[in-house]
Amino acid sequence: KERPPLFDANCLSHNWFAHLNKMMDIGGTRPYQTKDLFAVDKGFTMEIYPEFKAYLNNELSLPKPKSLLGMLYKFINREAVIGGVLYFISSVMQMAMPILIRLFLIWFQTPDPHRKEVWRGYMFAALLGLIAFGKGIIAQRAMEYLHGSAMRMVPTIAGFIIDKISNITPSARKFINVGNTTNFLTTDIR
């Protein structure tokens, strides 16, 4: 199967989604078909639950096990923390925009017959552009990390629930029919 272009994309391609150009070109000429989608690498979601189960068994063997949510957070920690930090930086940059606009307007409205401080206007305009550009890139990366951590968390929780239901003993299965098991499974996963 063809490897997803996201895994081989460079930083610029990540920021401008250039790795999706091939797929967008197809969508512009005809309706998408299943074969047009990229294959999902086995390391993307398939191995996440076995990794988590090994981590969970290790944590449960400790003298004082943590809560399931705490263990899940620690397992997904890297992506969630990086995404949260980038989102915070993006929010701070968003808060800086009105301050710079106010300073630019004050400079613009201040009478200066000889325009000795023209450089300030250029500086404010350049900072506004840089902050807007940087905020867009940082916010996009933050969402990528946050969605990535969510995409790791969902199969982990779903695998945990499916594993729980699949380990019901045969004697217990006598009292639960397939419909009830399916209802339990879909309700828990939701």
Disulfide bonds with the S-S distance in Angstrom:
none
